[in-house]
Amino acid sequence: MGKALLEIMGFANDRERIRAIQSVLESAQVEVDFFHGYGPTVGCPRCGAGLAAIEGWNQMDYKRGDTYAGARCNECGWDDGGEV
């Protein structure tokens, strides 16, 4: 993150920003999970379902030798991911 943006946000450096984000997550009791191929999530970006409705997936393309992974919502069918 650029220095100017950090200063605009009121942080002296990235470590201050990270500590502030962690503090918000803890005080708000936000549960975060990480899904390979998609990244961190607190729930479905389409329907807003919580983490209980989100599951990780992975798939191998044996012909190309590539592995793909991601996350999907069991409530609305949202699905996203990529090569890992």
Jmol script that loads the backbone (N, CA, C; Angstrom):
load data "model"
ATOM      1  N   MET A   1       0.854  -1.164   0.000  1.00  0.00           N
ATOM      2  CA  MET A   1       0.000   0.000   0.000  1.00  0.00           C
ATOM      3  C   MET A   1       0.901   1.228   0.000  1.00  0.00           C
ATOM      4  N   GLY A   2       0.550   2.237  -0.783  1.00  0.00           N
ATOM      5  CA  GLY A   2       1.364   3.435  -0.888  1.00  0.00           C
ATOM      6  C   GLY A   2       1.376   4.262   0.386  1.00  0.00           C
ATOM      7  N   LYS A   3       2.492   4.950   0.589  1.00  0.00           N
ATOM      8  CA  LYS A   3       2.667   5.762   1.796  1.00  0.00           C
ATOM      9  C   LYS A   3       1.601   6.852   1.902  1.00  0.00           C
ATOM     10  N   ALA A   4       1.274   7.498   0.787  1.00  0.00           N
ATOM     11  CA  ALA A   4       0.273   8.566   0.812  1.00  0.00           C
ATOM     12  C   ALA A   4      -1.088   8.024   1.254  1.00  0.00           C
ATOM     13  N   LEU A   5      -1.445   6.859   0.742  1.00  0.00           N
ATOM     14  CA  LEU A   5      -2.732   6.263   1.118  1.00  0.00           C
ATOM     15  C   LEU A   5      -2.749   5.889   2.597  1.00  0.00           C
ATOM     16  N   LEU A   6      -1.636   5.346   3.093  1.00  0.00           N
ATOM     17  CA  LEU A   6      -1.544   5.029   4.523  1.00  0.00           C
ATOM     18  C   LEU A   6      -1.734   6.284   5.363  1.00  0.00           C
ATOM     19  N   GLU A   7      -1.101   7.377   4.962  1.00  0.00           N
ATOM     20  CA  GLU A   7      -1.220   8.629   5.712  1.00  0.00           C
ATOM     21  C   GLU A   7      -2.644   9.166   5.666  1.00  0.00           C
ATOM     22  N   ILE A   8      -3.288   9.068   4.512  1.00  0.00           N
ATOM     23  CA  ILE A   8      -4.685   9.523   4.386  1.00  0.00           C
ATOM     24  C   ILE A   8      -5.582   8.720   5.321  1.00  0.00           C
ATOM     25  N   MET A   9      -5.294   7.409   5.420  1.00  0.00           N
ATOM     26  CA  MET A   9      -6.085   6.538   6.293  1.00  0.00           C
ATOM     27  C   MET A   9      -5.705   6.710   7.763  1.00  0.00           C
ATOM     28  N   GLY A  10      -4.628   7.456   8.037  1.00  0.00           N
ATOM     29  CA  GLY A  10      -4.227   7.715   9.407  1.00  0.00           C
ATOM     30  C   GLY A  10      -3.245   6.718   9.981  1.00  0.00           C
ATOM     31  N   PHE A  11      -2.567   5.982   9.138  1.00  0.00           N
ATOM     32  CA  PHE A  11      -1.603   4.995   9.593  1.00  0.00           C
ATOM     33  C   PHE A  11      -0.193   5.430   9.208  1.00  0.00           C
ATOM     34  N   ALA A  12       0.757   5.212  10.107  1.00  0.00           N
ATOM     35  CA  ALA A  12       2.144   5.549   9.824  1.00  0.00           C
ATOM     36  C   ALA A  12       2.797   4.520   8.906  1.00  0.00           C
ATOM     37  N   ASN A  13       2.308   3.264   8.966  1.00  0.00           N
ATOM     38  CA  ASN A  13       2.907   2.210   8.155  1.00  0.00           C
ATOM     39  C   ASN A  13       1.929   1.038   8.042  1.00  0.00           C
ATOM     40  N   ASP A  14       2.321   0.021   7.272  1.00  0.00           N
ATOM     41  CA  ASP A  14       1.465  -1.154   7.057  1.00  0.00           C
ATOM     42  C   ASP A  14       1.181  -1.905   8.349  1.00  0.00           C
ATOM     43  N   ARG A  15       2.155  -1.945   9.258  1.00  0.00           N
ATOM     44  CA  ARG A  15       1.953  -2.668  10.512  1.00  0.00           C
ATOM     45  C   ARG A  15       0.819  -2.048  11.332  1.00  0.00           C
ATOM     46  N   GLU A  16       0.748  -0.721  11.366  1.00  0.00           N
ATOM     47  CA  GLU A  16      -0.362  -0.058  12.078  1.00  0.00           C
ATOM     48  C   GLU A  16      -1.696  -0.409  11.431  1.00  0.00           C
ATOM     49  N   ARG A  17      -1.725  -0.405  10.103  1.00  0.00           N
ATOM     50  CA  ARG A  17      -2.959  -0.740   9.376  1.00  0.00           C
ATOM     51  C   ARG A  17      -3.380  -2.172   9.683  1.00  0.00           C
ATOM     52  N   ILE A  18      -2.432  -3.110   9.669  1.00  0.00           N
ATOM     53  CA  ILE A  18      -2.745  -4.510   9.955  1.00  0.00           C
ATOM     54  C   ILE A  18      -3.258  -4.677  11.378  1.00  0.00           C
ATOM     55  N   ARG A  19      -2.624  -4.008  12.328  1.00  0.00           N
ATOM     56  CA  ARG A  19      -3.083  -4.098  13.728  1.00  0.00           C
ATOM     57  C   ARG A  19      -4.502  -3.541  13.863  1.00  0.00           C
ATOM     58  N   ALA A  20      -4.797  -2.453  13.153  1.00  0.00           N
ATOM     59  CA  ALA A  20      -6.138  -1.866  13.213  1.00  0.00           C
ATOM     60  C   ALA A  20      -7.177  -2.813  12.617  1.00  0.00           C
ATOM     61  N   ILE A  21      -6.856  -3.434  11.511  1.00  0.00           N
ATOM     62  CA  ILE A  21      -7.780  -4.389  10.893  1.00  0.00           C
ATOM     63  C   ILE A  21      -8.017  -5.564  11.829  1.00  0.00           C
ATOM     64  N   GLN A  22      -6.955  -6.102  12.417  1.00  0.00           N
ATOM     65  CA  GLN A  22      -7.085  -7.220  13.350  1.00  0.00           C
ATOM     66  C   GLN A  22      -7.944  -6.832  14.540  1.00  0.00           C
ATOM     67  N   SER A  23      -7.758  -5.627  15.050  1.00  0.00           N
ATOM     68  CA  SER A  23      -8.551  -5.153  16.179  1.00  0.00           C
ATOM     69  C   SER A  23     -10.036  -5.086  15.831  1.00  0.00           C
ATOM     70  N   VAL A  24     -10.345  -4.596  14.653  1.00  0.00           N
ATOM     71  CA  VAL A  24     -11.751  -4.520  14.211  1.00  0.00           C
ATOM     72  C   VAL A  24     -12.343  -5.918  14.097  1.00  0.00           C
ATOM     73  N   LEU A  25     -11.579  -6.843  13.508  1.00  0.00           N
ATOM     74  CA  LEU A  25     -12.073  -8.214  13.373  1.00  0.00           C
ATOM     75  C   LEU A  25     -12.360  -8.828  14.742  1.00  0.00           C
ATOM     76  N   GLU A  26     -11.460  -8.618  15.687  1.00  0.00           N
ATOM     77  CA  GLU A  26     -11.642  -9.183  17.022  1.00  0.00           C
ATOM     78  C   GLU A  26     -12.808  -8.534  17.758  1.00  0.00           C
ATOM     79  N   SER A  27     -12.896  -7.218  17.727  1.00  0.00           N
ATOM     80  CA  SER A  27     -13.953  -6.538  18.475  1.00  0.00           C
ATOM     81  C   SER A  27     -15.333  -6.785  17.862  1.00  0.00           C
ATOM     82  N   ALA A  28     -15.383  -6.945  16.559  1.00  0.00           N
ATOM     83  CA  ALA A  28     -16.660  -7.214  15.891  1.00  0.00           C
ATOM     84  C   ALA A  28     -16.979  -8.698  15.884  1.00  0.00           C
ATOM     85  N   GLN A  29     -16.055  -9.507  16.377  1.00  0.00           N
ATOM     86  CA  GLN A  29     -16.180 -10.959  16.388  1.00  0.00           C
ATOM     87  C   GLN A  29     -16.497 -11.501  14.991  1.00  0.00           C
ATOM     88  N   VAL A  30     -15.741 -10.994  14.016  1.00  0.00           N
ATOM     89  CA  VAL A  30     -15.889 -11.431  12.637  1.00  0.00           C
ATOM     90  C   VAL A  30     -15.039 -12.675  12.424  1.00  0.00           C
ATOM     91  N   GLU A  31     -15.667 -13.732  11.957  1.00  0.00           N
ATOM     92  CA  GLU A  31     -14.955 -14.970  11.655  1.00  0.00           C
ATOM     93  C   GLU A  31     -14.520 -14.928  10.193  1.00  0.00           C
ATOM     94  N   VAL A  32     -13.257 -15.203   9.962  1.00  0.00           N
ATOM     95  CA  VAL A  32     -12.696 -15.184   8.616  1.00  0.00           C
ATOM     96  C   VAL A  32     -12.118 -16.563   8.316  1.00  0.00           C
ATOM     97  N   ASP A  33     -12.355 -17.046   7.109  1.00  0.00           N
ATOM     98  CA  ASP A  33     -11.756 -18.305   6.679  1.00  0.00           C
ATOM     99  C   ASP A  33     -11.004 -18.049   5.377  1.00  0.00           C
ATOM    100  N   PHE A  34     -10.048 -18.897   5.076  1.00  0.00           N
ATOM    101  CA  PHE A  34      -9.255 -18.753   3.861  1.00  0.00           C
ATOM    102  C   PHE A  34      -9.484 -19.970   2.978  1.00  0.00           C
ATOM    103  N   PHE A  35      -9.790 -19.706   1.716  1.00  0.00           N
ATOM    104  CA  PHE A  35     -10.009 -20.777   0.748  1.00  0.00           C
ATOM    105  C   PHE A  35      -8.965 -20.647  -0.361  1.00  0.00           C
ATOM    106  N   HIS A  36      -8.129 -21.683  -0.508  1.00  0.00           N
ATOM    107  CA  HIS A  36      -7.117 -21.665  -1.558  1.00  0.00           C
ATOM    108  C   HIS A  36      -7.792 -21.458  -2.904  1.00  0.00           C
ATOM    109  N   GLY A  37      -7.218 -20.605  -3.720  1.00  0.00           N
ATOM    110  CA  GLY A  37      -7.777 -20.307  -5.030  1.00  0.00           C
ATOM    111  C   GLY A  37      -8.726 -19.129  -5.011  1.00  0.00           C
ATOM    112  N   TYR A  38      -9.258 -18.790  -3.833  1.00  0.00           N
ATOM    113  CA  TYR A  38     -10.152 -17.625  -3.720  1.00  0.00           C
ATOM    114  C   TYR A  38      -9.596 -16.597  -2.752  1.00  0.00           C
ATOM    115  N   GLY A  39      -9.252 -17.021  -1.538  1.00  0.00           N
ATOM    116  CA  GLY A  39      -8.693 -16.101  -0.555  1.00  0.00           C
ATOM    117  C   GLY A  39      -9.550 -16.005   0.692  1.00  0.00           C
ATOM    118  N   PRO A  40      -9.331 -14.952   1.492  1.00  0.00           N
ATOM    119  CA  PRO A  40     -10.080 -14.807   2.739  1.00  0.00           C
ATOM    120  C   PRO A  40     -11.526 -14.405   2.477  1.00  0.00           C
ATOM    121  N   THR A  41     -12.417 -14.911   3.305  1.00  0.00           N
ATOM    122  CA  THR A  41     -13.828 -14.545   3.171  1.00  0.00           C
ATOM    123  C   THR A  41     -14.513 -14.605   4.523  1.00  0.00           C
ATOM    124  N   VAL A  42     -15.551 -13.797   4.665  1.00  0.00           N
ATOM    125  CA  VAL A  42     -16.383 -13.822   5.871  1.00  0.00           C
ATOM    126  C   VAL A  42     -17.764 -14.374   5.545  1.00  0.00           C
ATOM    127  N   GLY A  43     -18.011 -14.625   4.265  1.00  0.00           N
ATOM    128  CA  GLY A  43     -19.304 -15.150   3.839  1.00  0.00           C
ATOM    129  C   GLY A  43     -19.455 -15.001   2.338  1.00  0.00           C
ATOM    130  N   CYS A  44     -20.625 -15.316   1.860  1.00  0.00           N
ATOM    131  CA  CYS A  44     -20.898 -15.265   0.428  1.00  0.00           C
ATOM    132  C   CYS A  44     -21.025 -13.818  -0.050  1.00  0.00           C
ATOM    133  N   PRO A  45     -20.230 -13.423  -1.065  1.00  0.00           N
ATOM    134  CA  PRO A  45     -20.331 -12.062  -1.576  1.00  0.00           C
ATOM    135  C   PRO A  45     -21.615 -11.806  -2.375  1.00  0.00           C
ATOM    136  N   ARG A  46     -22.306 -12.859  -2.780  1.00  0.00           N
ATOM    137  CA  ARG A  46     -23.534 -12.681  -3.557  1.00  0.00           C
ATOM    138  C   ARG A  46     -24.760 -12.592  -2.657  1.00  0.00           C
ATOM    139  N   CYS A  47     -24.957 -13.581  -1.763  1.00  0.00           N
ATOM    140  CA  CYS A  47     -26.207 -13.622  -0.988  1.00  0.00           C
ATOM    141  C   CYS A  47     -26.028 -13.265   0.481  1.00  0.00           C
ATOM    142  N   GLY A  48     -24.774 -13.172   0.946  1.00  0.00           N
ATOM    143  CA  GLY A  48     -24.532 -12.801   2.333  1.00  0.00           C
ATOM    144  C   GLY A  48     -24.594 -13.944   3.327  1.00  0.00           C
ATOM    145  N   ALA A  49     -24.704 -15.173   2.851  1.00  0.00           N
ATOM    146  CA  ALA A  49     -24.718 -16.325   3.758  1.00  0.00           C
ATOM    147  C   ALA A  49     -23.407 -16.386   4.526  1.00  0.00           C
ATOM    148  N   GLY A  50     -23.451 -16.880   5.762  1.00  0.00           N
ATOM    149  CA  GLY A  50     -22.266 -16.980   6.593  1.00  0.00           C
ATOM    150  C   GLY A  50     -21.351 -18.110   6.170  1.00  0.00           C
ATOM    151  N   LEU A  51     -20.246 -18.224   6.890  1.00  0.00           N
ATOM    152  CA  LEU A  51     -19.235 -19.223   6.556  1.00  0.00           C
ATOM    153  C   LEU A  51     -19.762 -20.655   6.588  1.00  0.00           C
ATOM    154  N   ALA A  52     -20.799 -20.924   7.358  1.00  0.00           N
ATOM    155  CA  ALA A  52     -21.341 -22.283   7.415  1.00  0.00           C
ATOM    156  C   ALA A  52     -21.849 -22.741   6.049  1.00  0.00           C
ATOM    157  N   ALA A  53     -22.223 -21.788   5.189  1.00  0.00           N
ATOM    158  CA  ALA A  53     -22.743 -22.128   3.863  1.00  0.00           C
ATOM    159  C   ALA A  53     -21.648 -22.188   2.799  1.00  0.00           C
ATOM    160  N   ILE A  54     -20.429 -21.808   3.158  1.00  0.00           N
ATOM    161  CA  ILE A  54     -19.336 -21.759   2.184  1.00  0.00           C
ATOM    162  C   ILE A  54     -18.472 -23.008   2.321  1.00  0.00           C
ATOM    163  N   GLU A  55     -18.151 -23.605   1.197  1.00  0.00           N
ATOM    164  CA  GLU A  55     -17.258 -24.757   1.218  1.00  0.00           C
ATOM    165  C   GLU A  55     -16.160 -24.566   0.183  1.00  0.00           C
ATOM    166  N   GLY A  56     -15.003 -25.098   0.507  1.00  0.00           N
ATOM    167  CA  GLY A  56     -13.902 -25.059  -0.432  1.00  0.00           C
ATOM    168  C   GLY A  56     -14.015 -26.199  -1.425  1.00  0.00           C
ATOM    169  N   TRP A  57     -13.408 -26.018  -2.575  1.00  0.00           N
ATOM    170  CA  TRP A  57     -13.370 -27.080  -3.576  1.00  0.00           C
ATOM    171  C   TRP A  57     -11.998 -27.083  -4.241  1.00  0.00           C
ATOM    172  N   ASN A  58     -11.635 -28.199  -4.823  1.00  0.00           N
ATOM    173  CA  ASN A  58     -10.432 -28.265  -5.646  1.00  0.00           C
ATOM    174  C   ASN A  58     -10.651 -29.299  -6.736  1.00  0.00           C
ATOM    175  N   GLN A  59      -9.972 -29.069  -7.834  1.00  0.00           N
ATOM    176  CA  GLN A  59     -10.144 -29.930  -9.000  1.00  0.00           C
ATOM    177  C   GLN A  59      -8.828 -29.989  -9.764  1.00  0.00           C
ATOM    178  N   MET A  60      -8.487 -31.151 -10.235  1.00  0.00           N
ATOM    179  CA  MET A  60      -7.251 -31.336 -10.985  1.00  0.00           C
ATOM    180  C   MET A  60      -7.577 -31.496 -12.459  1.00  0.00           C
ATOM    181  N   ASP A  61      -6.866 -30.740 -13.296  1.00  0.00           N
ATOM    182  CA  ASP A  61      -6.941 -30.921 -14.745  1.00  0.00           C
ATOM    183  C   ASP A  61      -5.762 -31.813 -15.113  1.00  0.00           C
ATOM    184  N   TYR A  62      -6.023 -33.110 -15.181  1.00  0.00           N
ATOM    185  CA  TYR A  62      -4.955 -34.083 -15.402  1.00  0.00           C
ATOM    186  C   TYR A  62      -4.294 -33.924 -16.771  1.00  0.00           C
ATOM    187  N   LYS A  63      -5.059 -33.482 -17.746  1.00  0.00           N
ATOM    188  CA  LYS A  63      -4.518 -33.318 -19.092  1.00  0.00           C
ATOM    189  C   LYS A  63      -3.463 -32.215 -19.121  1.00  0.00           C
ATOM    190  N   ARG A  64      -3.701 -31.124 -18.404  1.00  0.00           N
ATOM    191  CA  ARG A  64      -2.780 -29.991 -18.386  1.00  0.00           C
ATOM    192  C   ARG A  64      -1.831 -30.026 -17.183  1.00  0.00           C
ATOM    193  N   GLY A  65      -2.182 -30.831 -16.173  1.00  0.00           N
ATOM    194  CA  GLY A  65      -1.367 -30.889 -14.975  1.00  0.00           C
ATOM    195  C   GLY A  65      -1.576 -29.706 -14.046  1.00  0.00           C
ATOM    196  N   ASP A  66      -2.716 -29.030 -14.163  1.00  0.00           N
ATOM    197  CA  ASP A  66      -3.017 -27.859 -13.338  1.00  0.00           C
ATOM    198  C   ASP A  66      -4.022 -28.213 -12.251  1.00  0.00           C
ATOM    199  N   THR A  67      -3.894 -27.562 -11.110  1.00  0.00           N
ATOM    200  CA  THR A  67      -4.838 -27.730 -10.020  1.00  0.00           C
ATOM    201  C   THR A  67      -5.587 -26.422  -9.814  1.00  0.00           C
ATOM    202  N   TYR A  68      -6.880 -26.514  -9.654  1.00  0.00           N
ATOM    203  CA  TYR A  68      -7.732 -25.358  -9.419  1.00  0.00           C
ATOM    204  C   TYR A  68      -8.433 -25.529  -8.080  1.00  0.00           C
ATOM    205  N   ALA A  69      -8.712 -24.419  -7.414  1.00  0.00           N
ATOM    206  CA  ALA A  69      -9.399 -24.466  -6.127  1.00  0.00           C
ATOM    207  C   ALA A  69     -10.185 -23.181  -5.955  1.00  0.00           C
ATOM    208  N   GLY A  70     -11.095 -23.202  -4.995  1.00  0.00           N
ATOM    209  CA  GLY A  70     -11.895 -22.013  -4.740  1.00  0.00           C
ATOM    210  C   GLY A  70     -12.901 -22.257  -3.643  1.00  0.00           C
ATOM    211  N   ALA A  71     -13.954 -21.465  -3.676  1.00  0.00           N
ATOM    212  CA  ALA A  71     -15.017 -21.542  -2.684  1.00  0.00           C
ATOM    213  C   ALA A  71     -16.353 -21.459  -3.397  1.00  0.00           C
ATOM    214  N   ARG A  72     -17.368 -22.070  -2.770  1.00  0.00           N
ATOM    215  CA  ARG A  72     -18.727 -21.989  -3.331  1.00  0.00           C
ATOM    216  C   ARG A  72     -19.725 -21.873  -2.193  1.00  0.00           C
ATOM    217  N   CYS A  73     -20.854 -21.246  -2.512  1.00  0.00           N
ATOM    218  CA  CYS A  73     -21.933 -21.074  -1.547  1.00  0.00           C
ATOM    219  C   CYS A  73     -22.994 -22.142  -1.787  1.00  0.00           C
ATOM    220  N   ASN A  74     -23.317 -22.878  -0.739  1.00  0.00           N
ATOM    221  CA  ASN A  74     -24.338 -23.924  -0.860  1.00  0.00           C
ATOM    222  C   ASN A  74     -25.751 -23.375  -0.825  1.00  0.00           C
ATOM    223  N   GLU A  75     -25.911 -22.070  -0.577  1.00  0.00           N
ATOM    224  CA  GLU A  75     -27.259 -21.479  -0.563  1.00  0.00           C
ATOM    225  C   GLU A  75     -27.649 -20.894  -1.915  1.00  0.00           C
ATOM    226  N   CYS A  76     -26.757 -20.115  -2.533  1.00  0.00           N
ATOM    227  CA  CYS A  76     -27.136 -19.444  -3.783  1.00  0.00           C
ATOM    228  C   CYS A  76     -26.388 -19.963  -5.005  1.00  0.00           C
ATOM    229  N   GLY A  77     -25.358 -20.797  -4.779  1.00  0.00           N
ATOM    230  CA  GLY A  77     -24.617 -21.353  -5.905  1.00  0.00           C
ATOM    231  C   GLY A  77     -23.441 -20.536  -6.356  1.00  0.00           C
ATOM    232  N   TRP A  78     -23.175 -19.391  -5.717  1.00  0.00           N
ATOM    233  CA  TRP A  78     -22.003 -18.585  -6.072  1.00  0.00           C
ATOM    234  C   TRP A  78     -20.769 -19.479  -6.030  1.00  0.00           C
ATOM    235  N   ASP A  79     -19.826 -19.235  -6.945  1.00  0.00           N
ATOM    236  CA  ASP A  79     -18.629 -20.057  -7.052  1.00  0.00           C
ATOM    237  C   ASP A  79     -17.518 -19.189  -7.637  1.00  0.00           C
ATOM    238  N   ASP A  80     -16.333 -19.255  -7.042  1.00  0.00           N
ATOM    239  CA  ASP A  80     -15.207 -18.503  -7.579  1.00  0.00           C
ATOM    240  C   ASP A  80     -13.919 -19.217  -7.172  1.00  0.00           C
ATOM    241  N   GLY A  81     -12.894 -19.049  -7.948  1.00  0.00           N
ATOM    242  CA  GLY A  81     -11.608 -19.648  -7.646  1.00  0.00           C
ATOM    243  C   GLY A  81     -10.660 -19.493  -8.801  1.00  0.00           C
ATOM    244  N   GLY A  82      -9.581 -20.235  -8.753  1.00  0.00           N
ATOM    245  CA  GLY A  82      -8.593 -20.130  -9.814  1.00  0.00           C
ATOM    246  C   GLY A  82      -7.513 -21.177  -9.662  1.00  0.00           C
ATOM    247  N   GLU A  83      -6.497 -21.057 -10.489  1.00  0.00           N
ATOM    248  CA  GLU A  83      -5.385 -22.002 -10.478  1.00  0.00           C
ATOM    249  C   GLU A  83      -4.550 -21.805  -9.218  1.00  0.00           C
ATOM    250  N   VAL A  84      -4.155 -22.907  -8.609  1.00  0.00           N
ATOM    251  CA  VAL A  84      -3.294 -22.833  -7.420  1.00  0.00           C
ATOM    252  C   VAL A  84      -1.990 -23.545  -7.666  1.00  0.00           C
TER     253      VAL A  84
END
end "model"
wireframe off; spacefill off
backbone 0.3
color backbone group
